[in-house]
Amino acid sequence: GDFVYYAVAEKIAVYNAKTQTPVSASFITDGTSLTAFPTAIAAIPSTGEIYVAAGSLYAFDKTGKLEYKLTTGANPVKILLVNN
């Protein structure tokens, strides 16, 4: 897609690469606080889901609401998405 998701402190900001304009200073809309600085971000363009590794793995829907959170090892640095 046209959007770039990037870490700013303990938040996820959104930038529109096509129009070269910021979209949002914080993608997370439901008040979820990340427990650490994000070390990896991945997206599924077809569903709009965003995954953030920040001490745990957070899964957000396309509106920025937390779907679920998984416990991981300390500071995960990669997210691997498998299409079944």
LINTAKA-V985858 format. One line per field, one symbol per residue. phi: phi as a letter, one per 20 degrees, with the letter a starting at -180 (. if undefined). Layout:
BEGIN
phi=???
END
This chain:
BEGIN
phi=.edddbecldcdecceffelcfdbfbffddnfdfebffdbcccdgfdnfcdcebncddddefenefeacdfcfflfdccdddee
END
